[in-house]
Amino acid sequence: MIKFLLTVVVALSLSQINLGQDGEKRLNVPTLSPQAEITQDVALSQVKLSYARPSAKGRKIFGGLVPFGEIWRTGANASTKLTFAEDVKVAGIPLKAGTYALYTIPGEGEWTMIIHSNLRLRALAGDVYKQADDVFRFKSTPLRTDHFVETFTIEFANLTSNSVDVVLSWENTRVAFPVVYDVDGNVDRQIGELLKDPATASDFNYFLAAEYYLNNDGDLDKAIGWINSALEKSPKNPRYGLLAAKILFKQGKKAAALNMIAEANAWAKESNNANYVEQTQLFWDSIRK
């Protein structure tokens, strides 16, 4: 038993040792600027961020370790990278899907943000950085915060159905910029494809199209047409009836909405669907007051 435990201890110890390219054993120690990778579902896809995270360690950061007016790799080690799975607008500027390096030029009152095409750069000293490889630049205003951030942090914030903010924080400085997705355009293209043939279009796709338009201020005449088509393909469907009632009510057709929700409630009771019995009743109660 003792021999077995010694073997385990030795094996665990060896697992903490790195091997160099020449096979030499090298001490495994924590990196000074750990690598981080985060992804965020947004719109109809994902955005991914990969970057290294240096820490302040008592140093003055902006205007000190990171000089004002000079290009910064926006992190440590390899370039900070943003990957977009679909076309977006960054700070209002169109950007094709793909992976890009993020560089910055910090300033006391204004930062220059740089979307760059060369992903292989590490240090930016000398003439390795080529401005000709910039995809575009834009400005962002830094904010001073009361909360001190020890370790450089980039995060996704203020998430909506069609946008997200990229937020950089370090020391007492916070800088952000928006990324916006053309969700309406992408959804409309799908609707055009999936609903172009009424004979093969599914009732659920009609439902999803109608629901999207209701929830995103779309054309309600189209929405009611789609949900009616869904009901033609799936009669007495309480879920579809509830959505039809909501669309009619938003159109200002209260009497028609009340009739529709009464039918939907009856369908739910007929099919013993307790969930939609409750949901249709709640909506019925809310609009008949």
Order of alpha helices (4+ residues) and beta strands (2+ residues): alpha-beta-beta-beta-beta-beta-beta-beta-beta-beta-beta-beta-beta-alpha-alpha-alpha-alpha-alpha-alpha
